[in-house]
Amino acid sequence: MFGIGELTLLLLVIVAVLAVKRLPDLMRSAGKAARILKSEKRALKDEDGAGEPHRPSPRVIRGETAERDA
């Protein structure tokens, strides 16, 4: 019979033969995902002001005055 090594090698060959048809599509999808992730990261960085901590804008209510914090 076959040992574990031979069965593993056979399984890898079968997976490789079947995956050859889908490999270009998988790589294309991975590239698109990487580009989207990179653009979202860049947009988030630009939105926050290039690394400065995000401070929420002050809440303004008409007709009231508030002391300014130091």
ZILIN-V198674 format. One record per residue. RES is the residue in one letter. PHI is phi in whole degrees, 0 to 359 (* if undefined). OMEGA is omega in whole degrees, -180 to 180 (* if undefined). Layout:
RES;PHI;OMEGA  RES;PHI;OMEGA
//
This chain:
M;*;-180  F;268;175  G;266;-180  I;297;-179  G;297;180  E;293;179  L;295;178  T;295;179  L;297;179  L;297;178  L;296;178  L;297;179  V;295;179  I;297;179  V;297;180  A;296;-180  V;294;-179  L;287;-177  A;279;-178  V;301;-180  K;292;-175  R;261;-175  L;301;179  P;300;179  D;294;179  L;295;180  M;293;178  R;297;178  S;295;178  A;295;178  G;295;178  K;297;180  A;297;179  A;294;178  R;295;179  I;296;180  L;299;-180  K;295;-180  S;291;177  E;294;178  K;296;180  R;295;180  A;295;179  L;295;179  K;294;179  D;294;-179  E;293;-178  D;278;178  G;85;174  A;59;171  G;96;177  E;289;179  P;295;-177  H;283;176  R;245;179  P;292;179  S;290;-178  P;293;179  R;276;-177  V;247;176  I;239;-178  R;296;175  G;90;179  E;240;174  T;241;-180  A;223;176  E;286;-180  R;277;177  D;287;-179  A;288;*
//
